[in-house]
Structure formats: structure tokens, C-alpha cells
Amino acid sequence: MKILKNAVAGTLESSDLFIQIEPDEKELTLEIDSVVANQYMDAIRTAVLDTLKEFDVSTGKIFIKDKGALDCVIRARMETALKRGGVE
């Protein structure tokens, strides 16, 4: 599956994250900026990649600004962004 259009989800409030997705026909690009990157970057990346796998998305551009969101919030925001992006 692939992302069909640009979409966003989330906020820049504390304990939340902002996700922007864009279509890309060739590759999957993941860019994460997090205030807790030193401690939790692996967990954030895993939550994002697991959600992409659930939706069978293998291409697109994903930009994330994290302000300390919990795993369940990361997955919920990813799911919202992907549904708004019209995953095919």
C-alpha cells in the first residue's frame, strides 16, 4: 500500500507528537525529532514502523516532532495520519 496525499495528525503540546506524511513512490523516509530521543528513540521508531507494517505501507515520507508522547499516542497519531492520507 502507499500514501495517496499529504496529511497531518497531533499537536506540539507536551506529551503529544505531530506527524506529517507525504506520498513518495520510491522509498520510505522516516525523520524523527524528539525531546526524549536519547532515552526512547528506539521505542519511538519501533512504534512507527509497527504501525506502518499494520497498514502495509512501504513507501512515503514520514516527519515526526515528538514532545514525549507515550507509545499508545504514537500509534494512534500514526493511524490517524495514515487514514487521513488515504492509504491505498
Backbone as CSV, one residue per row, in Angstrom:
resi,resn,N_x,N_y,N_z,CA_x,CA_y,CA_z,C_x,C_y,C_z
1,MET,0.829,-1.180,0.000,0.000,0.000,0.000,0.873,1.242,0.000
2,LYS,0.252,2.358,-0.352,1.017,3.600,-0.379,0.148,4.760,0.089
3,ILE,0.810,5.818,0.505,0.142,7.038,0.942,-0.258,7.821,-0.304
4,LEU,-1.514,8.269,-0.360,-2.020,8.939,-1.544,-1.927,10.459,-1.502
5,LYS,-1.984,11.052,-0.291,-1.932,12.509,-0.198,-1.294,12.930,1.122
6,ASN,-0.903,14.205,1.194,-0.321,14.751,2.421,-1.369,14.743,3.523
7,ALA,-0.923,14.481,4.749,-1.818,14.510,5.901,-1.022,14.772,7.159
8,VAL,-1.708,15.291,8.178,-1.084,15.554,9.472,-1.979,15.031,10.592
9,ALA,-1.363,14.834,11.754,-2.097,14.447,12.959,-1.293,14.880,14.165
10,GLY,-1.984,15.192,15.259,-1.320,15.519,16.503,-1.073,16.994,16.696
11,THR,-0.403,17.300,17.810,-0.080,18.680,18.178,1.363,18.753,18.667
12,LEU,1.796,19.954,18.971,3.135,20.151,19.532,3.070,20.396,21.028
13,GLU,1.971,19.984,21.652,1.819,20.098,23.098,2.700,19.072,23.799
14,SER,2.969,19.298,25.056,3.739,18.352,25.852,3.017,17.010,25.913
15,SER,3.752,15.923,25.849,3.233,14.546,25.880,2.438,14.176,24.628
16,ASP,2.648,14.881,23.545,1.991,14.571,22.269,3.060,14.594,21.181
17,LEU,2.650,14.352,19.964,3.569,14.484,18.850,2.815,14.927,17.615
18,PHE,3.537,15.514,16.683,2.973,15.996,15.434,3.558,15.138,14.319
19,ILE,2.687,14.585,13.491,3.118,13.734,12.381,2.643,14.332,11.073
20,GLN,3.540,14.385,10.112,3.205,14.811,8.755,3.626,13.692,7.814
21,ILE,2.714,13.276,6.946,3.047,12.238,5.968,2.851,12.786,4.561
22,GLU,3.660,12.279,3.636,3.597,12.684,2.239,3.803,11.460,1.357
23,PRO,3.197,11.457,0.185,3.432,10.337,-0.737,4.868,10.348,-1.274
24,ASP,5.381,9.186,-1.569,6.671,9.007,-2.239,6.612,7.651,-2.917
25,GLU,6.783,7.635,-4.196,6.650,6.406,-4.975,7.827,5.444,-4.803
26,LYS,9.004,5.962,-4.404,10.212,5.156,-4.460,10.637,4.521,-3.142
27,GLU,10.563,5.268,-2.032,11.142,4.757,-0.790,10.378,5.233,0.436
28,LEU,10.727,4.662,1.560,10.175,5.071,2.847,11.221,5.916,3.557
29,THR,10.877,7.156,3.861,11.758,8.061,4.570,11.131,8.372,5.918
30,LEU,11.888,8.191,6.982,11.398,8.435,8.331,12.334,9.410,9.028
31,GLU,11.791,10.578,9.408,12.578,11.591,10.097,11.900,11.885,11.432
32,ILE,12.631,11.651,12.522,12.074,11.823,13.870,12.902,12.836,14.644
33,ASP,12.210,13.838,15.182,12.832,14.826,16.070,12.108,14.711,17.404
34,SER,12.820,14.307,18.448,12.180,14.053,19.735,12.950,14.686,20.879
35,VAL,12.199,15.217,21.859,12.839,15.782,23.045,13.368,14.679,23.959
36,VAL,12.929,13.453,23.736,13.381,12.311,24.541,14.136,11.292,23.689
37,ALA,14.770,11.775,22.631,15.456,10.886,21.686,16.539,10.048,22.346
38,ASN,17.288,10.631,23.260,18.374,9.888,23.904,17.885,8.660,24.646
39,GLN,16.718,8.768,25.258,16.200,7.654,26.048,15.287,6.719,25.247
40,TYR,14.490,7.264,24.323,13.396,6.476,23.754,13.346,6.396,22.224
41,MET,14.403,6.779,21.528,14.352,6.779,20.063,14.036,5.399,19.490
42,ASP,14.606,4.349,20.046,14.338,3.002,19.537,12.862,2.636,19.698
43,ALA,12.272,2.980,20.837,10.859,2.678,21.082,9.947,3.488,20.160
44,ILE,10.295,4.743,19.928,9.503,5.585,19.022,9.555,5.010,17.616
45,ARG,10.749,4.702,17.147,10.923,4.145,15.801,10.165,2.822,15.653
46,THR,10.226,1.977,16.672,9.523,0.696,16.635,8.010,0.893,16.534
47,ALA,7.460,1.820,17.320,6.018,2.089,17.285,5.588,2.581,15.906
48,VAL,6.381,3.462,15.313,6.059,3.995,13.985,6.137,2.890,12.937
49,LEU,7.218,2.134,12.935,7.396,1.078,11.930,6.362,-0.039,12.083
50,ASP,5.997,-0.373,13.318,4.955,-1.381,13.542,3.612,-0.933,12.969
51,THR,3.284,0.343,13.158,2.029,0.874,12.633,2.054,0.886,11.108
52,LEU,3.175,1.269,10.519,3.289,1.238,9.059,3.117,-0.190,8.544
53,LYS,3.685,-1.141,9.275,3.567,-2.547,8.879,2.116,-3.020,8.960
54,GLU,1.394,-2.604,10.007,-0.023,-2.970,10.149,-0.844,-2.492,8.957
55,PHE,-0.507,-1.312,8.447,-1.220,-0.747,7.300,-0.573,-1.144,5.973
56,ASP,0.464,-1.956,6.036,1.168,-2.440,4.848,1.689,-1.287,3.981
57,VAL,2.214,-0.250,4.630,2.762,0.908,3.927,4.273,0.725,3.807
58,SER,4.776,0.775,2.580,6.210,0.562,2.359,6.907,1.754,1.709
59,THR,6.144,2.766,1.272,6.745,3.973,0.705,6.052,5.207,1.271
60,GLY,6.776,6.306,1.273,6.223,7.565,1.755,7.252,8.303,2.590
61,LYS,6.917,9.539,2.919,7.770,10.360,3.767,7.017,10.616,5.065
62,ILE,7.663,10.314,6.186,7.071,10.484,7.500,7.958,11.438,8.303
63,PHE,7.380,12.548,8.754,8.111,13.522,9.573,7.422,13.600,10.930
64,ILE,8.192,13.426,12.000,7.629,13.391,13.348,8.374,14.368,14.258
65,LYS,7.601,15.185,14.973,8.123,16.047,16.041,7.491,15.541,17.322
66,ASP,8.281,14.919,18.174,7.786,14.297,19.392,8.081,15.160,20.611
67,LYS,7.091,15.281,21.468,7.236,16.033,22.717,7.024,15.119,23.920
68,GLY,7.453,13.868,23.800,7.369,12.936,24.924,6.103,12.105,24.944
69,ALA,5.571,11.787,23.777,4.329,11.014,23.687,4.544,9.557,24.108
70,LEU,3.519,8.991,24.729,3.539,7.575,25.077,3.362,6.729,23.826
71,ASP,3.703,5.464,23.915,3.612,4.528,22.799,2.203,4.490,22.202
72,CYS,1.184,4.451,23.041,-0.192,4.376,22.546,-0.576,5.640,21.775
73,VAL,-0.033,6.787,22.175,-0.300,8.047,21.485,0.394,8.053,20.127
74,ILE,1.619,7.562,20.085,2.362,7.488,18.824,1.587,6.638,17.813
75,ARG,1.134,5.475,18.249,0.389,4.581,17.356,-0.931,5.204,16.911
76,ALA,-1.632,5.870,17.824,-2.913,6.499,17.477,-2.711,7.637,16.478
77,ARG,-1.702,8.453,16.694,-1.426,9.559,15.762,-1.004,9.025,14.390
78,MET,-0.193,7.969,14.378,0.212,7.367,13.103,-1.007,6.844,12.352
79,GLU,-1.877,6.122,13.055,-3.077,5.570,12.429,-3.946,6.684,11.861
80,THR,-4.126,7.769,12.617,-4.927,8.894,12.147,-4.324,9.515,10.903
81,ALA,-3.022,9.767,10.915,-2.349,10.367,9.764,-2.483,9.480,8.531
82,LEU,-2.303,8.172,8.719,-2.400,7.252,7.579,-3.820,7.203,7.020
83,LYS,-4.809,7.212,7.881,-6.208,7.200,7.396,-6.522,8.512,6.695
84,ARG,-6.031,9.623,7.204,-6.238,10.907,6.547,-5.484,10.991,5.217
85,GLY,-4.367,10.303,5.142,-3.561,10.289,3.929,-4.110,9.363,2.861
86,GLY,-5.203,8.698,3.160,-5.860,7.872,2.157,-5.016,6.695,1.728
87,VAL,-4.548,5.910,2.669,-3.730,4.747,2.342,-4.496,3.842,1.389
88,GLU,-3.865,3.519,0.296,-4.483,2.701,-0.757,-4.324,1.234,-0.474
